């Protein structure tokens, strides 16, 4: 549909302010918000959130910036044991509507992956460098570009004088790259809306699904013995090479992955098939000794249809455990000394919303009308849309500037990460128009 006069004014204001939008993205890149492990000191998270709070307050929103209570969040989904939010606040801003309209939240995570090895970057990863129509820097794509676009959209709506019927919220959180705890903190603080848009670098696709992920460590037992002397059979007390026995486990992993690929019902129009693969291996105590054990870390990515009744992956865990136990029991040693799987705490859940949800059609139409077609898509990994949908009951999509292309390739997490300037502008326009249509806005 053609843009209304008000929508056209907002889009023109965003286009006219492209240099300011680029500067906003560059300013966000300049804050070092590298993702952390439990116990790591805070970086520039508080400074970034205060910077956003100032801008959003000037755009007419009421802003709440707070540090979550570690004890209150202990044991919550996606929150690792011992995680402290000291120096890492969350932010929720609200632009109150006139009444009678639906509420919408724009969401983005402020943490970024490590910039190491920094020496391989063409320019400083914590300086938003602009060249060849692109903004370069760590987080330019994932996802400070998306945050810049959504904040600038709110600012444009304010500067043009658009009044929305429903509330428009902006929520920015820490800890998406490392755990998902930041999204949980938003939900536990009371974040609610009729729909959500997580401004991940979707390349203008509208994501309506993602896979869940789970990790575990398989401990494969062996029996140490001198590697330079002949060993009797294990049943007569001989040494057993845990690395060689781990090959049996690896074969079991491969066979389950193949079974999933062939199983009816485990295909998805927008997501890759479920996957199971080893990602780390550790073994051995001494070069001249049979290794006493081998540890294999496994990554499990699974589809929404594989989730249990509560939306999590307990049934997937059970199947992995039973499959490996059955297949490895074909080996005499492992039948008597079975491998043990210890799952990591805090897996992340898959999600999927119907393409008939109102926000889906609104976002796709808005993107189309700013000349950026928006096919349906999904993310093979995980993002905060799952948290908003599953934990807060906010049907959420992903939509944002380029980063992931239609084949799933991505400049996110790479050396010389970037976001195209034209993509930032178009994303901000699409988000602003979507907010006007979803929340309601008169001329």
N, C-alpha and C positions, 0 to 999 in steps of 0.2 A: 504494500500500500504506500502511497506517497506520504512524505513527511508532512506533518501539520506545520503551520506557520511557527508555532512555538518550538517544535522540534527542530525546524530548520534554523531558527535563531541560535539554539543551543549548539548545534553542530557547527555553525559558522563561528561561534565564539571559541569553540575548541580548536578549530583549524587556525584561527587567528592567533591563538595562544600556544601554538606548537613549540615555540622556543622555550616558553615557560614550562611546558610539560616535559620537554627534554631536560631542562634544568632540575625539575622535581625528581625525575628518575635518577639523574646524576647525583643529586644530594642524598638520596636513599642508598645508592651504591656506596657512597662515601662513608657510611656507618659500617664498621666491622661487626657483623652479627653472625659470625661463623657458628654453625651448629655445634652443640656441646655434648659431652658425656656427663654423667652424674659426677658431681664434684668439681667440674671445671668452673673457673671464675667467670663472672659476668663480663660482657664486652660492651658494645655500644647500644645494647637493646633499649635501655631506658632513655638514652638521648634520642634515638630514632622515634620512639613512641611519643616523647614530648614534642618533637618537631612536628609529627603528624597531628598531635593534639592541638597545637597552635594554629595550624592551617585549617583544620576542620572546625575549630571554634570560630575562626574568622569567617567561615562559610555558613555560620548560623546553626551549628549543631551543638548539642550538649554532650560533653565528653567525660567519660569515666576511664581513668587510667589507674590500675591497681596491681599490686603484687599478690598473686594467689597464696593462700595459706597452705604450706606444705603438709601440715597435719590433716587439714580438712580434705585434701585431695588424695591422701595416701590410700592406696588400694583401689582407686578409681580406674576405669578402663583407660588404657594407653599411657598411664602414668607409671614410670619405672620406680621401683623402691628407692627411697632416699633422695628423690629429686627435689631440689629447692628452687624456688622462683626468686630468690633474693637478687635484686638488680635486673630482673627480667620481667617487667610488667606487661600486662595485656591491655588492650584498648577496645572500648565500645563507644562509638559516637552515634547520636540519634538526631536526625533532622525531623522534627515533629511535623506530621501532616495536619491538614485542616480538618480531617475526620471523614469517615465513610469509605476510605480506600484500603487496599491491601498493603501490608508491610513487606519490605524487601531488605535483605542484608547483603552487602558486598563484603566479601571476606578474603583475606590474604595472609600468608605467613611471612614474617620478617626475617627468619633465619635462612642462611645460605650454607651451601657445602663449602668445605675447605678450598682455598685458592691455591694450595700447594700442587705442584711445584711452581712457586711464584716466578722463578727465573725464566720459565718458558712462555710467560705472557708477553705479548707485544707491547702492552702498556700496563700501568699499575692496575691490578684488579680492583682496588678500592678507590679508584678515581673513574668517574663516568666519562670516558673518552668518546668523543663523537667524530666519526670519520666514515666517509662513503655512505652516508645516510643511515648509519647504525650507531646505537649507544652500546659501548663495550664496558664490561666490568662484571665482577662476580655478583650474581643475582640479577643482572640486567634482564635475563630471560626468566629465571626461576627464583623469586617471582616479584622482584621489586618493580619491574616494568608494569606488571599487572596492577600492583598497588598504586603506582603513580597514575595509571589510567583511571582507576576507580575513584581515587581522591580528586583528580582533576575533573572528572565527570560531575561529582558533587559540587565542586567549586564553580563549575560552569553553570549548573542549574541555579545556584545562588546568584551569580553575577548577572544573569539574564533576568532574574526575578521570577523564575518559575516556582509556583507553589504546588506541592503535591497533596493529594487527598490522604494518602496513607503515609506511614512513617518510612523513612529511608535510613537504614543503619549502615555503619561502617565498622567492621571488627577486624583488628589485626592482632595476630598472636605469634608467640614464639613456638619453638619445638615441634615443627612439622617434619623437618628433615631427619630428626634423631629419634622421635618417639610418637608424636601425635598428642603429647600432653597439653600443648597450648590450646588446641581445639576443645579438649575436655574442660579446661579451665574456663573457657568462654561459656560453654554450656552450663557448667555448675554455677557460674555467676548469674545465670538467668537469661542468657541470650535466646530470644525466640523471635520468629518472624513467620510470615506466610510462605516465604520462599527465600532461597539463597542463591547467590552467584559467587563462586570461588574463582578469582581471576587468574587462574593458572594459565601458562602459555599454550593454549589449545590450538593456536593458529586459526581462530575463529570457528572452530568446531564447537558444537554444544555437547559437552560430555554428560551422559546420563548414567554412567556405570563405571565401576572400577573393580579390579580383582582384590581379594584379600591376600595377606601374606603372613607366613608363620616361619619361624626358624627353630632349629633344634640341633643338638649335638648327639651323634651316635658314637658310643664308646664300644669299640671292637676289641675283645680281649685276646691276648696272646700269652706266651709263656717264655720268659727270658732264658737264654742259654748262650754258650760260647759260639760265636759265628764261625770260628775257624776250625772247629772240630765236628766230626760227624755226630749227628743227633739220632737217637732211636725214635721210633714212632711215638706220637704224643701219648698213646694209651700206656706206653711203658715208661712214661716220665720224660720224654723228649721235649725239646723246645718247640714252640709254635710261633711262626712269624705273623705278628698282628697286621703288618702291612699287606701280606698276601691274603690274609683272611678278610681284610677290608675290601679286597677286589670282589669277593662274594657279595658283600653288601652293596657295592657300587653296581653290580649286575642286577641286584634286586631293585635298586632305585631306577635304573634304566628301564627295567621291565614294567614297573608301575607307570612310569611316564608314558611308555608306549601304549599301555592298556587304556590310560585316560584318553589318549589321542584317538583311539578307536571306539570308545564307548559312546553309544547313542545318548543324546541329551547333554553331552559335555562339549557342545559347540555353541558359539555365541556370535551374533552378527557384528558386535562392536568390540569384542575382546578376544585376545588370543586364548588358545586352549589352556587348561591348567598345566602347571609345570612343577617338576621336582628335580632338583639338581644339587650336587655337592659344590660348595663354595670355598671351603677351607679343609686342609688335612694336616694333622700333626701326629708325629710318631717318633719313637726311638729315644733311647737313653745314652747309647754309646755305640760307636761305629763297629765294634767287634762283638756286639751283643744282639741277639734276636730281640726285636722290639716287644715290650711287654703289653703294649696297647696301642691302638690307633684311634684318633678322634676325627670324625668327619662332621663338619658343619653342613647342614642341609638348608636350602631355601625352598619353601613351598608357596606357590602362588595358585590361588583357587578362585573359581567362579562364584557369583552370587547363588547359583542353584545348588552349590555344594555346601552352603552354610547350614548350620543347624537351625532349630526353631527360634533361637534367640538372635540369629544373625551372625554367629561366630563359627569358628572352624573346628569344633570338637569332633565332628564326624570325620573330617579330613584327617585329623591327628590319629583317630582310631584306625582308619583304613591304612595309613602309612605304617603304623606300628604292627598291625596284623599282617600286612603284606610282607614286610621285612622279616618278621618272625617266621612266617611260613616258608619263604624262599630260602632264608639262611639255614633253616633246620634241615635242609637237604645236605648240608655239610656236616660230617660227623663231629668235628670239634665244636662248631658253632651250635649244634643241637644241644650239646652238653654245657656249653658256655655261651649263652645267647647274648647278642649285642643289646645294649640298653640305650634308649633314647631319652634324653633330658631336654624338654622343650624350654625355649626362652620364655620369660614372662612377657606379658603385654603384646600379644599378637595384634595385628590390625585387621579390621573386618572389611568384607566386600560390601558393595551396595549397588542398587539399581532402582531408578525411579521410572515411572511410565512416561513415554513420550507424549502422553495426553495431559500431563501436568501443565497447568497454565503457564508457568515460567518458561517451559520449553518452547512453546509456540511463540510466546512474546519475545524471547531472546532471539530466536531464529529469524523472526520477522524483522526485528529491529536491525539485526546485523545485515540482513538482505537489503534493507532500505538505506543503509549507509554504504552500500555497494561492496559488501563482504559476505558472500554466501556462507551459510553456516550449516553444514551437514551434521547429522547426528554422529557422535563419537563416544569413545570411552577410553579410559587409561588402564593399561596393563599393570601399572604399579598401583599406588594408593595415594589419596589426597584428602584434604579436610572436608570435602563434600560428603564423604562417608560419615564423618563424625557428626556434622550438622544434621544429616538425614537420619542416621540411626539413633543417635543419643538425644537429639533435641527435637526430633520430629519435624525438621525444616526440610522440605523437599528441595534439594540443591543440585545445581548444575555446575559444570566448569565452563568458563568462557573467558578468553583473553587473547592477547596479541600472539604473534607467531613465536614458535619455540619447538613444538612438536608438529611435524608435517603429517600428511595423510598416511604415510608409510610407517609412522611411529618413530622416525628418526628425530633426533633432538640435539640442539646446541646447549641444552641445560646440562650443568655439571662439567662442561668441557672447558679446556683452555680457550681464552679469547671468547668467552660467552658474550652474546650480544642480543639486542632486540632492535628491529627496524623502526626508525622514527615514524614512517608512514603507518606501521602497524600499531604503534602506541596511540596515534591520533585516531585511527579507525576504531580501536578498542574502546577508547574513551567515549567516542560518539555513540557506538553501539550500546554501551552501558547506560549512558545518559538517556537515550531514547527508550531503552527497555524499562528504566526506572519510571519514566513518565507514563508509559503505557500500563505497566503493572500496578503502580500505586495510584494512578489516575492524576491527570493534570489538565486543567482547563486552559483555554487560550488567554 
